[in-house]
Amino acid sequence: MSESTSSNSNSSDLERCLELLRPGTSDESKFIGLTLMSELLQISQDQDTMTRFFDNMDFPFLDRMMQIEESSVPSEAGVDATAIRSIAIDIMTCFSTHWELLIRKEFKDRVPTMLSLLSASDATENSKKILKMMVRISAYPQVSMILTNPGYQSSIVAHILDTFDIKGETHEDAVTVFKRTFLIIQQGFKQNPKIVLQITKDFLPTVMTKISKPFSVLSETHKPEILQMLTESVAYLPEQYMQQHVKDHTVETRNWARNLKSGLIQLLSTRQAPTTRDDCFKLIGFLLQRLGADWIFPEIPTTDTILAETRTKKKSSPATLVHSMESLSLTDAEIDKKFAALVVHLSCVEARVLMDEHADELSGTTTKKEGDDARQANIRKEQVLPLVYEILEVSIGYLVLVSEDDELLERGLFDAMALLKVQESLQAAFSAVLDYLLDLQTSKNGTPEKLVSNMNYLASMRILSVWLTEDDSLHAQAVALFPTLEEVVRLCKSKSSQKSLVRLLQPILDRFQELSLDD
C-alpha cells in the first residue's frame, strides 16, 4: 500500500472513530469507537489527532469505561472488562502526553476516577500508568494544585502504604507525587498565601492523620520509610502555612501529633540505622519550628514563651484528646512525658556525638567519607546539628520556666528528680560543645577569617551563650572563648560583606563579656 493510500485510510478511520465516539451515540457504538481509537493511537499520537479525539470524546462514558464491571460489558463487544478499562486508561495516558490537554477541565475531572483504580495487586499496568499521569500533573503549575485535594492524596497515601512490601516503580511514583504535593503548596503559598490556605484547608489534617496512624502502630515495620517521607515532605511547608492550619484544626493536629509522638518514641527507644535516627531529629526539629514548643512541652502554648530570653508566665490549658495511645499502652499524659524526656535526653546525647565527630575532623583522625556516607555526614552537619540546637534551646527555656513556677513544677512533665537529670544531660552536652569550640579556635581553622564563615562555630557559640546565661558551671572554662570572639566581631564590623553578622554576634559577645567581668 502506498503512503498516500495509507494516509487516506488512517484519515478515514479517524473520521469514523470520531463519529462513533461523539456524545449521543449508543454505548455499543462507543465501545467500537474506543477499540478503533486504541488501534489508531498505536499509529499516531500527534497533537492535532489527539486534540480532535479530546474535543469529540464523551468523557462521562470514558469514566464509566474506566470503572466497568464484567456484567456491564455487551456480549458483542469482543473484549472483557479488564481490556476495556485498560483501553480507557491508555487513552487518558495518550492525552496526558500533551500538556495542553492535561491542563483542561475534562482531563482534571477524570483524576478521582483514575485514582480510585489504584491497586497494589493490579495484574495490568493501569496503576503504573495512572501514577505516571499524576507525576506529569505535578510538573505543571497550571494544574498541579489539584493534587492537594484531600481525597486524591488519601488514595496516593493508601497506595504507598499498600505497596511498601513490593516497592517497585508504582510505589516510587506514588511517593514522588506525595512529596511533590508539599512542594506545590510551598510554591503556591509564596505567590498567594490566602488562596492556597483556602484551597488546601483540609489537606494537612486529612493527610497527616492518614499517614500518622500506621506510623503509631507497634507492629508497623515500615516506620523508617514513613518517617523519611514525612521528614522530606514537612520540610517544604512554610511555618506560617502550618501554623495557620494548626490554629484552624486544633483537635486534628493534637491527634496526628500524638500519633507521630507514639511512632517516634518507638523508634527512639530502639536501635535504628543512623539515617533513621537523623530523620527522627529532623522531623522533631521541623515540627518544633512549625508547631512551636507545645510540640515537645504541651504545657507551654508558644515557642516564644519557653525560650530562655522570655520570662512571661502563662497558664497551660488542659489537653483534650480524641485518640489515646493504646498502641503503646500509655495514657496521653504518659505519652507527653515519655516523648519530652526522650527528646531532651537524646538531643543532649546527639549533641555530644556531633561534637565528637567535629572534633575528629579537626584532629584529622576521621576516615574520609565518600558517596552516601559523605552525603549523610553533610546532612548531620548542615541539618541535624542546627535542629538539635533548637531543641536544646527550647529545653533550656523550659527548665528555667519550670524552676520559676512552682505550680508548673507540681503539674509539669517532670518531677524535681527528673528535672535534675535534664539539667545534668544539658550540662554534659554543653561541656562537649565548649570543648569543641576550644579545640576549634586553637586549630588551623580557628582564625577570625575562617571562623566568621564557619556556621557550626557561629551556631555553637550562640547556643552555648544561651546556656551560660542560665548555668554557671562552665563559666571559668568558657572565658577563654571571649578574646577570639571579640576578634571575629571586630572583623565583621570592618568588612561591609560581614556587617549583617554583627547583629547575631553582638548579643553573644555581650554575654561573654559579662562572664569575663564576673570572672
Kinemage of the C-alpha trace (Angstrom):
@kinemage 1
@onewidth
@group {chain A} dominant
@subgroup {mainchain}
@vectorlist {calphas} color= white
{ca met a 1} P 0.000 0.000 0.000
{ca ser a 2} L 1.396 3.437 -0.928
{ca glu a 3} L 2.000 6.116 1.701
{ca ser a 4} L -0.823 8.290 0.374
{ca thr a 5} L -3.255 5.358 0.396
{ca ser a 6} L -2.255 4.556 3.989
{ca ser a 7} L -2.713 8.198 4.995
{ca asn a 8} L -6.172 8.327 3.385
{ca ser a 9} L -7.116 5.113 5.164
{ca asn a 10} L -5.970 6.490 8.552
{ca ser a 11} L -7.872 9.709 7.945
{ca ser a 12} L -10.988 7.753 7.070
{ca asp a 13} L -10.623 5.591 10.182
{ca leu a 14} L -10.148 8.705 12.290
{ca glu a 15} L -13.362 10.276 10.999
{ca arg a 16} L -15.259 7.024 11.532
{ca cys a 17} L -13.864 6.740 15.060
{ca leu a 18} L -14.828 10.305 15.916
{ca glu a 19} L -18.319 9.688 14.630
{ca leu a 20} L -18.675 6.597 16.821
{ca leu a 21} L -17.366 8.359 19.947
{ca arg a 22} L -19.347 11.549 19.789
{ca pro a 23} L -21.880 12.190 22.610
{ca gly a 24} L -25.318 10.911 21.730
{ca thr a 25} L -24.295 7.687 20.034
{ca ser a 26} L -25.121 4.360 21.673
{ca asp a 27} L -22.806 2.669 24.153
{ca glu a 28} L -22.316 -0.151 21.644
{ca ser a 29} L -21.057 2.375 19.072
{ca lys a 30} L -18.763 3.964 21.627
{ca phe a 31} L -17.349 0.521 22.545
{ca ile a 32} L -16.403 0.026 18.921
{ca gly a 33} L -15.072 3.590 18.734
{ca leu a 34} L -12.841 3.075 21.785
{ca thr a 35} L -11.390 -0.096 20.328
{ca leu a 36} L -10.732 1.590 16.989
{ca met a 37} L -9.258 4.609 18.777
{ca ser a 38} L -6.772 2.450 20.700
{ca glu a 39} L -5.641 0.952 17.385
{ca leu a 40} L -5.253 4.358 15.766
{ca leu a 41} L -3.221 5.617 18.712
{ca gln a 42} L -0.679 2.889 18.023
{ca ile a 43} L -0.078 4.639 14.677
{ca ser a 44} L -0.261 8.332 15.540
{ca gln a 45} L -0.348 10.446 18.691
{ca asp a 46} L 0.390 13.836 17.144
{ca gln a 47} L -1.172 16.849 18.816
{ca asp a 48} L -3.748 17.569 16.099
{ca thr a 49} L -5.059 13.997 16.198
{ca met a 50} L -5.097 13.906 19.992
{ca thr a 51} L -6.864 17.276 20.186
{ca arg a 52} L -9.573 16.098 17.778
{ca phe a 53} L -10.100 12.966 19.841
{ca phe a 54} L -10.177 15.029 23.039
{ca asp a 55} L -12.680 17.541 21.658
{ca asn a 56} L -15.031 14.793 20.479
{ca met a 57} L -14.672 12.462 23.473
{ca asp a 58} L -17.695 11.636 25.600
{ca phe a 59} L -15.817 11.851 28.915
{ca pro a 60} L -18.631 10.637 31.189
{ca phe a 61} L -18.680 7.497 29.020
{ca leu a 62} L -14.895 7.196 29.361
{ca asp a 63} L -15.363 7.484 33.133
{ca arg a 64} L -17.767 4.568 33.061
{ca met a 65} L -15.399 2.531 30.927
{ca met a 66} L -12.564 3.015 33.416
{ca gln a 67} L -14.806 1.513 36.103
{ca ile a 68} L -16.739 -1.039 34.055
{ca glu a 69} L -17.513 -4.447 35.546
{ca glu a 70} L -17.806 -7.678 33.569
{ca ser a 71} L -21.589 -7.766 33.942
{ca ser a 72} L -21.894 -4.445 32.086
{ca val a 73} L -19.887 -5.459 29.004
{ca pro a 74} L -22.127 -6.122 25.969
{ca ser a 75} L -21.766 -9.650 24.606
{ca glu a 76} L -20.913 -8.313 21.158
{ca ala a 77} L -18.059 -6.121 22.467
{ca gly a 78} L -15.466 -8.814 21.818
{ca val a 79} L -13.349 -7.803 24.823
{ca asp a 80} L -13.672 -8.269 28.582
{ca ala a 81} L -13.961 -5.600 31.291
{ca thr a 82} L -10.239 -5.689 32.097
{ca ala a 83} L -9.353 -4.917 28.481
{ca ile a 84} L -11.894 -2.085 28.305
{ca arg a 85} L -10.545 -0.498 31.493
{ca ser a 86} L -7.021 -0.746 30.104
{ca ile a 87} L -8.077 0.824 26.792
{ca ala a 88} L -9.694 3.739 28.668
{ca ile a 89} L -6.552 4.265 30.780
{ca asp a 90} L -4.371 4.075 27.658
{ca ile a 91} L -6.445 6.818 26.055
{ca met a 92} L -6.060 9.036 29.135
{ca thr a 93} L -2.325 8.294 29.111
{ca cys a 94} L -2.084 9.468 25.500
{ca phe a 95} L -3.963 12.662 26.362
{ca ser a 96} L -1.575 13.294 29.279
{ca thr a 97} L 1.471 13.406 26.997
{ca his a 98} L 0.213 16.738 25.613
{ca trp a 99} L 0.265 19.381 28.333
{ca glu a 100} L -2.368 21.479 26.535
{ca leu a 101} L -4.816 18.605 27.087
{ca leu a 102} L -3.506 17.652 30.536
{ca ile a 103} L -4.484 21.029 31.983
{ca arg a 104} L -8.025 21.052 30.594
{ca lys a 105} L -11.027 20.600 32.868
{ca glu a 106} L -12.179 17.414 31.134
{ca phe a 107} L -8.869 15.742 31.994
{ca lys a 108} L -8.740 17.080 35.562
{ca asp a 109} L -12.264 15.825 36.217
{ca arg a 110} L -11.137 12.258 35.444
{ca val a 111} L -8.453 12.255 38.178
{ca pro a 112} L -10.658 10.927 41.016
{ca thr a 113} L -11.873 8.060 38.825
{ca met a 114} L -8.321 7.113 37.878
{ca leu a 115} L -7.064 7.275 41.464
{ca ser a 116} L -9.912 5.019 42.582
{ca leu a 117} L -8.424 2.313 40.332
{ca leu a 118} L -5.040 2.210 42.084
{ca ser a 119} L -4.349 -1.264 43.363
{ca ala a 120} L -1.325 -2.975 44.905
{ca ser a 121} L -2.444 -6.239 43.286
{ca asp a 122} L -3.051 -4.777 39.830
{ca ala a 123} L -2.352 -7.519 37.260
{ca thr a 124} L -2.422 -4.921 34.472
{ca glu a 125} L -0.205 -1.848 34.190
{ca asn a 126} L -3.093 0.519 34.893
{ca ser a 127} L -1.819 1.625 38.322
{ca lys a 128} L 1.610 2.289 36.857
{ca lys a 129} L 0.126 4.386 34.024
{ca ile a 130} L -2.173 6.304 36.363
{ca leu a 131} L 0.690 7.273 38.659
{ca lys a 132} L 2.817 8.344 35.695
{ca met a 133} L -0.030 10.704 34.809
{ca met a 134} L -0.080 12.043 38.374
{ca val a 135} L 3.675 12.682 38.153
{ca arg a 136} L 3.066 14.649 34.940
{ca ile a 137} L 0.281 16.639 36.597
{ca ser a 138} L 2.621 17.525 39.472
{ca ala a 139} L 5.051 19.086 36.986
{ca tyr a 140} L 2.649 21.709 35.597
{ca pro a 141} L 1.747 24.717 37.798
{ca gln a 142} L -1.435 25.256 35.751
{ca val a 143} L -2.911 22.039 37.095
{ca ser a 144} L -0.699 20.699 39.909
{ca met a 145} L -2.695 22.310 42.743
{ca ile a 146} L -5.487 19.746 42.205
{ca leu a 147} L -3.196 17.181 43.853
{ca thr a 148} L -3.758 18.942 47.194
{ca asn a 149} L -7.312 17.606 47.165
{ca pro a 150} L -7.506 15.564 50.416
{ca gly a 151} L -9.373 12.744 48.718
{ca tyr a 152} L -6.778 12.450 45.961
{ca gln a 153} L -3.926 12.395 48.458
{ca ser a 154} L -5.712 9.821 50.588
{ca ser a 155} L -5.702 7.494 47.575
{ca ile a 156} L -1.997 8.200 46.986
{ca val a 157} L -1.102 7.549 50.640
{ca ala a 158} L -3.182 4.375 50.715
{ca his a 159} L -1.301 3.067 47.673
{ca ile a 160} L 2.058 3.944 49.245
{ca leu a 161} L 1.172 2.066 52.423
{ca asp a 162} L -0.161 -0.928 50.475
{ca thr a 163} L 2.967 -1.245 48.315
{ca phe a 164} L 5.765 -0.914 50.883
{ca asp a 165} L 6.421 -4.641 50.786
{ca ile a 166} L 6.565 -4.903 47.000
{ca lys a 167} L 8.111 -1.466 46.301
{ca gly a 168} L 8.699 -1.097 42.558
{ca glu a 169} L 8.037 1.744 40.139
{ca thr a 170} L 4.427 2.460 41.116
{ca his a 171} L 5.415 2.790 44.776
{ca glu a 172} L 8.242 5.202 43.949
{ca asp a 173} L 5.969 7.268 41.687
{ca ala a 174} L 3.334 7.478 44.420
{ca val a 175} L 5.967 8.675 46.916
{ca thr a 176} L 7.170 11.233 44.360
{ca val a 177} L 3.639 12.599 43.908
{ca phe a 178} L 3.138 12.748 47.690
{ca lys a 179} L 6.340 14.726 48.318
{ca arg a 180} L 5.849 16.993 45.304
{ca thr a 181} L 2.424 17.980 46.593
{ca phe a 182} L 4.042 19.559 49.661
{ca leu a 183} L 6.454 21.395 47.350
{ca ile a 184} L 3.494 22.570 45.246
{ca ile a 185} L 1.922 24.042 48.397
{ca gln a 186} L 5.185 25.788 49.289
{ca gln a 187} L 5.496 27.360 45.844
{ca gly a 188} L 1.837 28.385 45.724
{ca phe a 189} L 1.931 29.839 49.236
{ca lys a 190} L 4.812 32.116 48.268
{ca gln a 191} L 2.746 33.582 45.441
{ca asn a 192} L -0.695 33.757 47.035
{ca pro a 193} L -0.904 32.693 50.700
{ca lys a 194} L -4.582 33.461 51.193
{ca ile a 195} L -5.778 31.499 48.143
{ca val a 196} L -3.566 28.481 48.891
{ca leu a 197} L -4.733 28.361 52.524
{ca gln a 198} L -8.314 28.355 51.294
{ca ile a 199} L -7.759 25.712 48.598
{ca thr a 200} L -5.831 23.389 50.911
{ca lys a 201} L -7.788 23.987 54.124
{ca asp a 202} L -8.467 20.265 54.652
{ca phe a 203} L -5.257 18.915 53.128
{ca leu a 204} L -2.964 18.801 56.159
{ca pro a 205} L -5.357 17.332 58.766
{ca thr a 206} L -6.530 14.655 56.320
{ca val a 207} L -3.124 13.613 55.013
{ca met a 208} L -1.251 13.817 58.314
{ca thr a 209} L -3.965 11.814 60.070
{ca lys a 210} L -3.930 9.112 57.396
{ca ile a 211} L -0.158 8.688 57.353
{ca ser a 212} L 0.418 9.105 61.103
{ca lys a 213} L -1.963 6.307 62.112
{ca pro a 214} L 0.152 3.425 60.761
{ca phe a 215} L 3.281 5.231 61.992
{ca ser a 216} L 1.988 4.941 65.560
{ca val a 217} L 1.207 1.207 65.373
{ca leu a 218} L 3.640 -1.052 67.215
{ca ser a 219} L 3.529 -3.765 64.544
{ca glu a 220} L 4.223 -1.405 61.633
{ca thr a 221} L 7.556 -2.476 60.167
{ca his a 222} L 7.874 0.393 57.717
{ca lys a 223} L 8.205 3.223 60.237
{ca pro a 224} L 11.640 4.308 58.903
{ca glu a 225} L 10.248 4.676 55.371
{ca ile a 226} L 7.172 6.570 56.595
{ca leu a 227} L 9.451 8.753 58.731
{ca gln a 228} L 11.639 9.589 55.743
{ca met a 229} L 8.590 10.552 53.680
{ca leu a 230} L 7.260 12.772 56.453
{ca thr a 231} L 10.619 14.429 57.078
{ca glu a 232} L 11.225 15.239 53.423
{ca ser a 233} L 7.653 16.490 52.936
{ca val a 234} L 7.124 18.569 56.099
{ca ala a 235} L 10.388 20.401 55.375
{ca tyr a 236} L 8.669 22.044 52.387
{ca leu a 237} L 5.777 23.527 54.353
{ca pro a 238} L 6.232 27.209 55.293
{ca glu a 239} L 5.989 27.832 59.034
{ca gln a 240} L 3.226 30.415 58.604
{ca tyr a 241} L 1.189 27.999 56.492
{ca met a 242} L 1.411 25.207 59.037
{ca gln a 243} L 0.744 27.487 61.999
{ca gln a 244} L -2.484 28.686 60.363
{ca his a 245} L -3.574 25.097 59.789
{ca val a 246} L -2.850 24.258 63.421
{ca lys a 247} L -4.976 27.187 64.530
{ca asp a 248} L -7.859 26.110 62.282
{ca his a 249} L -7.661 22.378 63.101
{ca thr a 250} L -6.704 22.154 66.779
{ca val a 251} L -8.230 18.765 67.550
{ca glu a 252} L -6.965 17.080 64.367
{ca thr a 253} L -3.493 18.478 64.973
{ca arg a 254} L -3.406 17.079 68.505
{ca asn a 255} L -4.437 13.694 67.188
{ca trp a 256} L -1.877 13.357 64.408
{ca ala a 257} L 0.820 14.954 66.549
{ca arg a 258} L 0.221 12.300 69.221
{ca asn a 259} L 0.363 9.568 66.575
{ca leu a 260} L 3.738 10.918 65.469
{ca lys a 261} L 4.951 11.080 69.070
{ca ser a 262} L 3.970 7.461 69.556
{ca gly a 263} L 5.898 6.341 66.472
{ca leu a 264} L 8.925 8.485 67.324
{ca ile a 265} L 9.047 7.086 70.863
{ca gln a 266} L 9.138 3.581 69.410
{ca leu a 267} L 11.963 4.483 67.017
{ca leu a 268} L 13.988 6.452 69.552
{ca ser a 269} L 13.665 3.697 72.142
{ca thr a 270} L 15.132 1.014 69.879
{ca arg a 271} L 18.298 0.567 67.871
{ca gln a 272} L 17.903 2.088 64.414
{ca ala a 273} L 20.034 2.830 61.376
{ca pro a 274} L 21.938 6.151 61.684
{ca thr a 275} L 19.877 7.683 58.852
{ca thr a 276} L 16.639 6.811 60.662
{ca arg a 277} L 17.913 8.387 63.871
{ca asp a 278} L 18.868 11.518 61.940
{ca asp a 279} L 15.386 11.611 60.381
{ca cys a 280} L 13.860 11.419 63.873
{ca phe a 281} L 15.717 14.546 64.960
{ca lys a 282} L 14.919 16.293 61.687
{ca leu a 283} L 11.184 15.642 61.972
{ca ile a 284} L 11.153 16.676 65.645
{ca gly a 285} L 13.065 19.853 64.766
{ca phe a 286} L 10.920 20.721 61.743
{ca leu a 287} L 7.735 20.327 63.773
{ca leu a 288} L 9.219 22.351 66.640
{ca gln a 289} L 9.768 25.195 64.154
{ca arg a 290} L 6.221 24.886 62.803
{ca leu a 291} L 4.126 23.865 65.823
{ca gly a 292} L 6.086 25.689 68.498
{ca ala a 293} L 7.289 24.454 71.884
{ca asp a 294} L 3.888 22.885 72.509
{ca trp a 295} L 5.064 20.050 70.228
{ca ile a 296} L 7.620 18.909 72.843
{ca phe a 297} L 6.307 20.582 76.013
{ca pro a 298} L 2.491 20.593 75.782
{ca glu a 299} L 2.095 22.738 78.890
{ca ile a 300} L 3.508 25.759 77.059
{ca pro a 301} L 1.371 27.440 74.384
{ca thr a 302} L 4.091 29.193 72.350
{ca thr a 303} L 7.753 28.842 71.486
{ca asp a 304} L 8.377 32.487 72.472
{ca thr a 305} L 7.124 31.748 75.974
{ca ile a 306} L 9.576 28.949 76.544
{ca leu a 307} L 12.760 30.410 75.098
{ca ala a 308} L 15.293 31.444 77.713
{ca glu a 309} L 15.132 35.089 76.692
{ca thr a 310} L 11.417 35.267 77.512
{ca arg a 311} L 10.169 35.131 81.072
{ca thr a 312} L 6.451 35.777 80.569
{ca lys a 313} L 4.473 33.208 82.540
{ca lys a 314} L 1.370 31.682 81.010
{ca lys a 315} L -1.070 29.138 82.324
{ca ser a 316} L -1.339 25.971 80.307
{ca ser a 317} L -4.660 24.692 79.106
{ca pro a 318} L -5.606 21.058 79.664
{ca ala a 319} L -5.001 18.840 76.651
{ca thr a 320} L -8.127 17.332 75.149
{ca leu a 321} L -7.562 14.202 73.161
{ca val a 322} L -9.846 12.221 70.917
{ca his a 323} L -7.404 9.409 70.309
{ca ser a 324} L -5.477 7.717 73.109
{ca met a 325} L -2.214 5.909 72.516
{ca glu a 326} L -3.430 2.350 73.002
{ca ser a 327} L -0.645 1.245 70.649
{ca leu a 328} L 1.878 1.914 73.432
{ca ser a 329} L -0.478 1.131 76.309
{ca leu a 330} L 0.222 4.610 77.659
{ca thr a 331} L -2.123 7.399 78.633
{ca asp a 332} L -1.923 10.699 76.808
{ca ala a 333} L -0.107 12.312 79.741
{ca glu a 334} L 2.390 9.442 79.826
{ca ile a 335} L 2.994 9.832 76.090
{ca asp a 336} L 3.777 13.522 76.623
{ca lys a 337} L 6.171 12.808 79.486
{ca lys a 338} L 7.956 9.966 77.751
{ca phe a 339} L 8.292 11.906 74.500
{ca ala a 340} L 9.632 15.059 76.177
{ca ala a 341} L 12.117 13.084 78.285
{ca leu a 342} L 13.371 11.066 75.311
{ca val a 343} L 13.711 14.104 73.069
{ca val a 344} L 15.633 16.168 75.620
{ca his a 345} L 17.998 13.407 76.764
{ca leu a 346} L 18.664 12.019 73.277
{ca ser a 347} L 19.190 15.513 71.860
{ca cys a 348} L 21.849 16.015 74.506
{ca val a 349} L 23.438 12.708 73.561
{ca glu a 350} L 23.235 13.590 69.862
{ca ala a 351} L 24.879 16.960 70.506
{ca arg a 352} L 27.778 15.191 72.226
{ca val a 353} L 28.104 12.691 69.356
{ca leu a 354} L 28.099 15.508 66.795
{ca met a 355} L 30.743 17.397 68.759
{ca asp a 356} L 32.897 14.255 68.820
{ca glu a 357} L 32.510 13.950 65.051
{ca his a 358} L 33.566 17.571 64.577
{ca ala a 359} L 36.484 17.095 66.966
{ca asp a 360} L 37.656 14.082 64.943
{ca glu a 361} L 37.548 16.227 61.797
{ca leu a 362} L 39.661 18.883 63.489
{ca ser a 363} L 42.253 16.377 64.613
{ca gly a 364} L 42.328 14.617 61.259
{ca thr a 365} L 41.622 11.235 62.851
{ca thr a 366} L 38.391 10.661 60.955
{ca thr a 367} L 38.352 8.457 57.855
{ca lys a 368} L 37.499 10.305 54.671
{ca lys a 369} L 33.884 9.596 53.730
{ca glu a 370} L 32.689 9.123 50.182
{ca gly a 371} L 29.403 8.644 48.381
{ca asp a 372} L 26.350 8.133 50.608
{ca asp a 373} L 28.462 8.322 53.776
{ca ala a 374} L 29.779 11.745 52.771
{ca arg a 375} L 26.282 12.973 51.941
{ca gln a 376} L 24.934 11.768 55.284
{ca ala a 377} L 27.828 13.419 57.132
{ca asn a 378} L 26.935 16.724 55.449
{ca ile a 379} L 23.273 16.282 56.375
{ca arg a 380} L 24.254 15.760 60.004
{ca lys a 381} L 26.433 18.856 59.960
{ca glu a 382} L 24.125 21.160 57.990
{ca gln a 383} L 20.654 19.965 59.043
{ca val a 384} L 20.699 17.759 62.139
{ca leu a 385} L 23.026 19.879 64.295
{ca pro a 386} L 21.092 23.175 63.894
{ca leu a 387} L 17.825 21.366 64.684
{ca val a 388} L 19.338 19.684 67.747
{ca tyr a 389} L 20.483 23.125 68.927
{ca glu a 390} L 16.924 24.443 68.539
{ca ile a 391} L 15.630 21.555 70.660
{ca leu a 392} L 18.282 22.284 73.301
{ca glu a 393} L 17.415 25.982 73.382
{ca val a 394} L 13.742 25.268 73.965
{ca ser a 395} L 14.712 22.703 76.627
{ca ile a 396} L 16.817 25.319 78.445
{ca gly a 397} L 13.889 27.712 78.371
{ca tyr a 398} L 11.548 25.050 79.725
{ca leu a 399} L 13.952 24.249 82.549
{ca val a 400} L 14.157 27.925 83.507
{ca leu a 401} L 10.418 28.461 83.245
{ca val a 402} L 9.585 25.472 85.453
{ca ser a 403} L 12.196 26.444 88.028
{ca glu a 404} L 10.484 29.825 88.376
{ca asp a 405} L 6.924 28.481 88.573
{ca asp a 406} L 6.095 26.163 91.483
{ca glu a 407} L 2.619 25.484 90.118
{ca leu a 408} L 4.031 24.409 86.762
{ca leu a 409} L 6.574 22.202 88.503
{ca glu a 410} L 3.856 20.437 90.518
{ca arg a 411} L 1.772 19.533 87.476
{ca gly a 412} L 4.585 19.510 84.945
{ca leu a 413} L 6.085 16.851 82.721
{ca phe a 414} L 8.996 16.270 85.100
{ca asp a 415} L 9.262 15.996 88.847
{ca ala a 416} L 12.218 17.505 90.721
{ca met a 417} L 14.393 14.406 90.253
{ca ala a 418} L 13.657 14.230 86.524
{ca leu a 419} L 14.444 17.938 86.136
{ca leu a 420} L 17.803 17.373 87.815
{ca lys a 421} L 18.555 14.653 85.273
{ca val a 422} L 17.583 17.018 82.450
{ca gln a 423} L 19.966 19.626 83.854
{ca glu a 424} L 22.777 17.062 84.106
{ca ser a 425} L 22.195 15.961 80.499
{ca leu a 426} L 22.305 19.566 79.316
{ca gln a 427} L 25.493 20.231 81.307
{ca ala a 428} L 27.202 17.250 79.653
{ca ala a 429} L 26.046 18.350 76.203
{ca phe a 430} L 27.281 21.905 76.628
{ca ser a 431} L 30.545 20.733 78.105
{ca ala a 432} L 31.072 18.871 74.799
{ca val a 433} L 30.130 21.991 72.826
{ca leu a 434} L 32.600 24.054 74.853
{ca asp a 435} L 35.391 21.502 74.344
{ca tyr a 436} L 34.785 21.551 70.584
{ca leu a 437} L 34.904 25.355 70.461
{ca leu a 438} L 38.116 25.494 72.465
{ca asp a 439} L 39.705 22.949 70.123
{ca leu a 440} L 38.405 24.777 67.063
{ca gln a 441} L 39.799 28.182 67.966
{ca thr a 442} L 43.280 26.722 68.566
{ca ser a 443} L 43.270 24.752 65.302
{ca lys a 444} L 44.379 25.941 61.859
{ca asn a 445} L 40.699 26.725 61.180
{ca gly a 446} L 40.493 28.951 64.258
{ca thr a 447} L 41.463 32.274 62.681
{ca pro a 448} L 38.817 35.028 62.724
{ca glu a 449} L 38.791 34.995 58.906
{ca lys a 450} L 37.780 31.327 58.869
{ca leu a 451} L 35.535 31.376 61.921
{ca val a 452} L 33.384 34.164 60.539
{ca ser a 453} L 32.204 31.866 57.732
{ca asn a 454} L 32.002 28.721 59.878
{ca met a 455} L 28.290 28.180 60.540
{ca asn a 456} L 28.995 25.492 63.132
{ca tyr a 457} L 31.152 27.916 65.111
{ca leu a 458} L 28.544 30.675 64.989
{ca ala a 459} L 25.659 28.363 65.911
{ca ser a 460} L 27.647 26.669 68.671
{ca met a 461} L 28.727 29.981 70.194
{ca arg a 462} L 25.155 31.202 70.174
{ca ile a 463} L 23.629 28.141 71.862
{ca leu a 464} L 26.480 27.980 74.394
{ca ser a 465} L 25.904 31.619 75.326
{ca val a 466} L 22.217 30.844 75.978
{ca trp a 467} L 23.222 28.037 78.341
{ca leu a 468} L 25.894 30.098 80.106
{ca thr a 469} L 23.297 32.779 80.821
{ca glu a 470} L 21.313 30.261 82.860
{ca asp a 471} L 24.003 27.964 84.277
{ca asp a 472} L 27.395 28.981 85.705
{ca ser a 473} L 29.051 25.553 85.867
{ca leu a 474} L 31.128 26.197 82.712
{ca his a 475} L 31.841 29.914 83.190
{ca ala a 476} L 35.504 29.523 84.146
{ca gln a 477} L 36.406 27.471 81.052
{ca ala a 478} L 34.181 29.488 78.684
{ca val a 479} L 36.018 32.763 79.384
{ca ala a 480} L 38.826 31.534 77.094
{ca leu a 481} L 36.468 31.876 74.125
{ca phe a 482} L 35.970 35.611 74.636
{ca pro a 483} L 39.151 37.040 73.009
{ca thr a 484} L 38.670 35.103 69.757
{ca leu a 485} L 35.001 36.006 69.603
{ca glu a 486} L 35.924 39.648 70.102
{ca glu a 487} L 38.301 39.444 67.131
{ca val a 488} L 35.584 37.831 64.996
{ca val a 489} L 33.118 40.609 65.822
{ca arg a 490} L 35.770 43.252 65.120
{ca leu a 491} L 36.433 41.670 61.725
{ca cys a 492} L 32.713 41.657 60.897
{ca lys a 493} L 32.422 45.340 61.725
{ca ser a 494} L 35.362 46.186 59.467
{ca lys a 495} L 34.010 44.410 56.386
{ca ser a 496} L 30.812 45.529 54.705
{ca ser a 497} L 30.146 41.984 53.456
{ca gln a 498} L 30.119 40.673 57.048
{ca lys a 499} L 28.283 43.509 58.816
{ca ser a 500} L 24.994 41.586 58.800
{ca leu a 501} L 26.593 39.101 61.209
{ca val a 502} L 27.194 41.776 63.825
{ca arg a 503} L 23.512 41.713 64.779
{ca leu a 504} L 23.831 37.984 65.532
{ca leu a 505} L 27.226 38.107 67.228
{ca gln a 506} L 26.951 41.263 69.344
{ca pro a 507} L 24.477 39.793 71.898
{ca ile a 508} L 26.693 36.713 72.163
{ca leu a 509} L 29.744 38.896 72.700
{ca asp a 510} L 27.895 40.889 75.368
{ca arg a 511} L 27.083 37.687 77.258
{ca phe a 512} L 30.692 36.514 77.144
{ca gln a 513} L 31.869 39.935 78.205
{ca glu a 514} L 29.694 39.643 81.305
{ca leu a 515} L 31.337 36.294 82.032
{ca ser a 516} L 34.769 37.876 81.746
{ca leu a 517} L 33.798 40.630 84.146
{ca asp a 518} L 32.285 38.153 86.596
{ca asp a 519} L 35.431 36.048 86.428
